[in-house]
């Protein structure tokens, strides 16, 4: 699998859903919620941000590099993902802006 995301997109392998609750109740497949954390497999270089004046005219463009690196465990927004399937594995693509933080 060779995928290189563009701009500030991150390719993430979601974590595994819980099979049972901490108290021991088994969760059926239809009630399982997709995890909102996972491991970053690849991420783009960054994106350009435009500065505009009051009239909306572009004054300057700045390159903003990405902060997240491959191998990081992160939490991301539930509805800000694009699901893709590669080699039979379900992965998600997320913009760096939709990543909420690191999981340690």
C-alpha positions as CSV (number, residue, x, y, z in Angstrom):
1,X,0.0,0.0,0.0
2,X,1.6,3.2,-1.2
3,X,-0.6,6.3,-0.5
4,X,0.7,9.8,0.0
5,X,-2.0,12.2,1.1
6,X,-2.0,15.7,-0.4
7,X,-2.1,19.1,1.4
8,X,-3.2,18.6,5.1
9,X,-5.0,15.3,4.7
10,X,-4.1,12.4,7.1
11,X,-4.6,8.7,6.4
12,X,-5.6,7.0,9.7
13,X,-6.2,3.4,10.7
14,X,-9.1,3.5,13.2
15,X,-8.8,1.8,16.6
16,X,-10.7,-1.4,17.4
17,X,-14.2,-1.2,18.8
18,X,-14.9,-2.4,22.3
19,X,-16.3,-5.9,22.6
20,X,-17.7,-5.3,26.1
21,X,-18.1,-2.5,28.5
22,X,-15.9,-2.1,31.6
23,X,-18.6,-3.7,33.7
24,X,-18.7,-6.9,31.5
25,X,-21.7,-6.3,29.3
26,X,-21.2,-7.7,25.8
27,X,-21.9,-5.1,23.1
28,X,-23.7,-6.5,19.9
29,X,-22.4,-5.6,16.5
30,X,-25.3,-3.3,15.6
31,X,-24.8,-1.2,18.8
32,X,-21.0,-0.7,18.4
33,X,-19.9,2.8,17.8
34,X,-17.0,3.4,15.5
35,X,-13.9,4.6,17.4
36,X,-12.8,8.2,16.9
37,X,-9.2,7.6,17.5
38,X,-6.5,5.8,15.5
39,X,-3.0,5.7,14.2
40,X,-1.7,8.1,11.6
41,X,-0.3,6.1,8.7
42,X,0.6,9.0,6.4
43,X,0.0,12.8,6.2
44,X,0.5,15.5,3.6
45,X,3.1,18.3,3.7
46,X,0.7,21.1,4.7
47,X,-1.5,23.7,3.1
48,X,-1.5,27.3,2.0
49,X,-3.5,29.9,4.0
50,X,-4.6,33.1,2.5
51,X,-4.7,36.5,4.3
52,X,-7.3,38.8,2.9
53,X,-8.0,42.5,3.5
54,X,-11.4,43.9,4.4
55,X,-12.6,43.9,0.8
56,X,-11.7,40.2,0.3
57,X,-8.6,40.8,-1.8
58,X,-5.8,38.3,-1.1
59,X,-2.9,40.1,0.5
60,X,-0.5,37.2,1.2
61,X,-0.3,33.4,1.1
62,X,1.5,31.5,3.8
63,X,2.5,27.8,3.8
64,X,1.3,26.1,7.0
65,X,3.2,22.7,7.6
66,X,1.4,19.8,9.3
67,X,2.1,19.1,12.9
68,X,1.0,15.5,13.2
69,X,3.4,12.8,12.1
70,X,3.0,9.2,11.0
71,X,2.8,6.8,14.0
72,X,1.0,9.3,16.2
73,X,-2.2,8.1,17.9
74,X,-4.8,10.8,17.5
75,X,-8.5,11.6,18.3
76,X,-10.6,13.0,15.4
77,X,-14.0,14.4,14.8
78,X,-16.7,11.8,14.3
79,X,-18.3,13.4,11.2
80,X,-15.2,14.9,9.6
81,X,-13.9,11.7,7.9
82,X,-13.9,10.2,4.5
83,X,-13.9,6.4,4.6
84,X,-11.8,4.5,2.1
85,X,-10.9,0.8,1.7
86,X,-7.4,-0.2,0.7
87,X,-6.3,-3.8,0.4
88,X,-9.5,-5.0,2.2
89,X,-8.8,-2.7,5.2
90,X,-11.1,0.2,6.1
91,X,-9.2,3.4,6.7
92,X,-10.2,7.0,7.1
93,X,-9.0,10.3,5.6
94,X,-9.2,13.3,7.8
95,X,-8.1,16.9,7.4
96,X,-5.5,18.0,10.1
97,X,-8.1,20.6,11.2
98,X,-10.4,17.7,12.2
99,X,-7.8,16.1,14.4
100,X,-8.6,17.1,18.0
101,X,-5.5,15.9,19.8
102,X,-2.9,13.2,20.5
103,X,-3.6,10.1,22.6
104,X,-0.8,8.9,24.8
